[in-house]
């Protein structure tokens, strides 16, 4: 079904490149989940393709792919292995956002671009146990204090996805003397920076989303790369890598269910269970939901890439994330109903897909925030239109 959304030769070329990794990624997926192992070899295979730089603009030495392209590729990779898809997706999203918005000074962008071209990986480190999701506006407990002309950073960050392979951590900290949040670009080899391997969950077990620990980490002014006015403001289109990942997992569940339905023939039937009306009902609803979700996320991505339409996007990114993630959960559930009790076997990939898509509910933006924003937008728009009902 994804072929409908391929629009140009560059997309086809990149899809062909990543598709060569399908067998390898799928073979490793079960072990990654079972042992909660970060898929370092998968990430390295993508870096070997230059995939880490696809969202870096061409002028900086990247491939210059847009949000739509990223969604297409990320959905594909996640259908091979969700842990790999989500992990590399954060790197792509951060790079795309930073360079699109020119969030840093040009000198910092140029230096960092060279690192990315040479294989560096990055993710934002913003979540903390005391604040919850940074999207809700909590002030970080991580602090940055000026001492002897340098910044001294202390704190602990949670949910640092892909921490085992990150070269840089774009880390938020409260700067008391500035009374605002700043982001520091921290290299993995800095003294006082370490990873506490705390990630022990039942979903997305292989993302290596451990805690980043900062103990008197000393950096210079050049590492303070961002001083955002509103750190928890409007969501960027580059965040669509998140729902793209769960859409890919749902597609994998769908494909498994269809194959099973075509092959499973109990002796009570003269043919496979795919001939049964109730099975066809589930399969039909699965494809209906995937088609709806896919049209939504790709239309939003396309609108975001069009600079003449980007400002018209108000809550569409949040809606796409909400819809696609919840659709993925529903799709996997229906796939399991087709397969039956066999889907609960530890050796069956459906039980893994079922656990993994649930993780999407806890990636930003959260469902309640999306619904609240939609309600507030409706209320405020009605006020601004001065419409009075009698």
RAVEN-V523726 format. One record per helix or strand. SS is the DSSP state (h for helix, s for strand). FROM is the first residue (numbers start at 0). LEN is the number of residues. Records with the same first field share a line. If there is no record, write none. Layout:
BEGIN
SS: FROM-LEN, FROM-LEN
END
This chain:
BEGIN
h: 1-4, 8-11, 21-14, 39-9, 50-3, 57-3, 66-14, 81-20, 105-12, 133-3, 220-3, 236-27, 272-3, 276-29, 309-3, 315-29, 348-14, 366-18
s: 121-4, 127-1, 131-1, 142-5, 149-11, 167-8, 179-8, 192-4, 209-10, 223-3
END
